[in-house]
């Protein structure tokens, strides 16, 4: 059985064409591609790429200025944060949440809208494997080109499970029997009609939005369309810790709000979701609101 796409680039000695991440004594990272005969230059001196070609991962190289650098292959979270960007990338903390709570599995059939720079596409492709299917939609051709270059650079070439379409999801989506739909866009509520037709019963819709107003409108639209269970929404934050002898404390900086995530599962055709039992707070809906729970939640009591 052949190796999964990109696996050979993740193990063994460094080879020409490999991505290398150097870490300096202050913990700063520098990423480059190995090329025979070339030199890596810093303000602390240089060293030849040939010194790393054939060396095991985890080697240490020294520049002409006698500064030591640790050489490792970049992890995917490192890679997406350092790759060229057309649009903002989905941060690893959010990509990890999407893989877990959207339950992305090997062989899954996934539709993604809003490719950006290809960060989430790379995570999804590695999770579904060569036997899965990821069909990505991106409105902007320049973003699609950057995403393609980033994904192919990481995997060492085109990924057999990936198809990229330039255009609007609501105008071009023709996929059926889709297991998961991931929407990273300004107005995911505009796509719900086509998404419900594509998703299999039990399939998961996952949306990534930046603001509370987007989150609120997306959740209410999912409730109103009536073919999903009650959406779950959340955000995640990461705070690293400094550990040095007895000085154990949280770092002064953290990765705070980057976006909101929400998930909802597709119901079987013809099934109405059970009435919500939770009564909203007084004033949660404006006087002119006429959508779900317009009666203040009394119908669900």
N, C-alpha and C positions, 0 to 999 in steps of 0.2 A: 504494500500500500504506500502511495506517495505521501510525502510530508505535507501537512497543511500549509497553505500559502503564507509565506513570510517566516515559517518556523526556522528554516536554516539560517536566517539572519539574526536569530536570537541566541545562538549558542556557538561554541567552538572558538578557535583563535580569530583574531581580527583579520578581515579580508578587505581587499580593495573594493570600494563601494559601500562599506559599512558606515553607519552613523556612529560617531564616537562622542561621548560626553566627558569633558575634562572637568575636574573639580580642583580649584586652587586651595591654598592653605586657609583662605578666609571663607571657604564654602561656596564661592561663586562658580557658576557653570558656564562652559563654553562648548558648543556643539558644532561639529564639522564632519565632512565626508572624507574618508580615507582615499587618497590618490597617490599612486606610485610616483616618486621623484619630487613631490611637493613638500613645502615646509609649513609648519604652523607657527605663526608669529604672534607674540604678545608684547606688552610694554616691559615684560620681564625676560625677554629673550625669545629664542625660537628652538624648534627641534624638527627633524625630518619625519614625515609620515612613515617612511620606511622603517623607522624604529619601532612602530607599533604593528605594522603589517606582519602577521604570523605570531605575534605575541598573545598570550592568554588574556582574556578579559580580567580586569582587576589589577593590571600592571601599573607601575608608577614610572613616569618619564620625567626627565629633568631638562629644563631649557638651558641655553647657553649662559643664562644668568643664574644658574644653579637653583632654580625654583622647581619644586616637585609638584607634579600634577597626577592625580589619580584618574586612570582611563577606564571607563565602563561604557557599555552600550546604554543609550538613554532608554528609560522605561517609557511606556506610552504616555503616562501623565506628564513626564518631562518633555517628551517630543511635541505634544500638542501645545504646550505653553511656549515653546521656542520656535515653532514653525511659522513660515510667512503667513500673514493674515490678510484676508479681504474684508471679512466681517469679524466681529468679536467671536471668540471660541467658547464652546460649552466647557466650563471648568471641570476638571477631573472629579471633583466632589459631586457635581450634579450628574455627570455621566455615569458615575458609579451608582448613584441613586436610581437613575433611569434603568440601568441594566438589572438592578435588584428588584425594584418595585414594579417595573413593567414586565418582569419575568422573561427576559430575553434568553432563549435557550438555543442550543446547537440545532441547526436545521430550520429555525423559525423563518417564516415569511413576514418580512417587515417592510413597511412603507414609512419613509421619513420625508418631511417637508421643511425646508429651510436648512440647506446644507452649510451655508456660511463658508468657513475655511476648512471643513472636513474633519473637525475634531470628533464630533459625535459619530460620524460615519465610520471612522477608524475603530472606535470602541465597539460599535454595533457589528461591524464585519468580523472582528476578532471573536465576538461572542457567538455569532450564528455559524461561523465556519464556512468551509467551501460548499457544503451541501445546503446551506440556507439560501435566502434571497433577500437582498436589500435593494429596494427601488427608491432612489432619492430624487426629490424634486426641488429645483432651485430657480427662482424667477430671474436672477441676474446671471448673465453668461460669464461676466468677469469673475464672479464669486465661484461659479462652477469650474472654471479653468484652474483657479488657485486650489480649490478643494481636490480636484483630480490630481494635480501635481503633488499635493501633500500626502494624499492617501497612497499613491503609487510609490512615492519615495519611501514611505514607511514599510510597505509590504514588498518592495523590490520589483514592482510591476503591477499591471492591472489585476484586480481581484476578481476571480470567477463568479462570485456571488453578487457583484455590484452592478447596478444599472443606474445611470444618472440621466435625468430628463430636465432640460431647461424649459421652464414654463410654470404656470400656476397649477397647483394641485387640483383645484376644483374644476379646471378646464381640461385636464389631461389624465386624471386618475382612471385607469381601466383595469387595475389589478382586482382580482376577486379572491375569496378564501384567504384573506390576509389575517395573520395571527396578532400582529401588533401594528399600531400606527403611532408615530412620534411626531408631534407638531411643535416646531420651534419657529414661531412666526408672530407677527404683530396682531393678527386677528384670527385665531384658530376657530372661532365660532362660525366664520364664513365657510368652513370646510366640513361642517358636521354632517350635512346631507350626503355628501359623497363618501365620507368616512364610514357612515353607518351601513352603506351598501357594500363596502369592501370588506369590513370586518366579519369574521366568523362569530357565531354565538359563543360567548365566553371570552372573546378576544379583548385586548386591552388598548384603550386610547390613553396616551400620555402626552400632556401638554407642558411646555416650558415657556413661561411668560415672565416679563420683567417687573410689571407694576401691579399694584392692588386693583386698579380699575380694570385692567385686562383679566386678572384672576377672577374678579367678581362677575364680569360679563360672560366669561367662558363657563364658569360653574352654572350660572343661571340658564345659559343657553343649552347646556347639557341636560339640565333638569327639564327644560321646556320641550326638548325634542322627544323625550319620553321613551327612548329605547336603550338607555344605560342605567346602571344602578347608581346609587348616590355617590357623587365624586368625593375623593379624598384629596386634600391639598395641604402642602407643607413647604417649608424651606429648611435648608441645612446650613450650618456654619462650622468652621474648623478652627480650633485654637490649639496651636502647638505648645509644648512645654519645654522649658529650659531645665536641663538636668546636669548639674555640675557639683559633685560632692553633696554637701548639705544644702546647697542653693537649688532647691526644686520649686519652681514657680512657673506660672503661665507666661508665655512670650508676650511682649508688649503689643505685637501686631497679630492680627488674625485675618482669615478669609471670611468676611462677613456675608452680607446679602449679595447674591449674584442673580438670583431669579427664584420664581415660585414654580413648583411642580404640582401637577394634579393628575390623578389617574381615575378612570372609570371603566367598567366592563360592559361589553355589549350583551344585551339580553336576547333571548330567542325571539324570532319574529312573532308579532301578535301579542306579546306579553307586555303588560303595563307594570312599571316599577311599583312596589308597595309604597303606600302613602307615608311620607316622613312623619315621625312622631315627635320630633324635636320642635318645640314652639319657639319661633324667633323672638328676639328682644323687641320691646316696644320701640317703634321708630326705625326698625331695621330696613323697612321698605318705605319709600316715599309715597306721598298721597297720590301721585299720578302713576304709580306702578300697577301693572295689570297682569303680570306673569305668574309663575307658580307661587303658591302661598300668599296670593294677593289678599286673602281674607285674614291674614295675620297668623295663619297656622291652625286656626280653629277646626278646619276640616279634618286635620290629622289627630285631633284629641281623642 
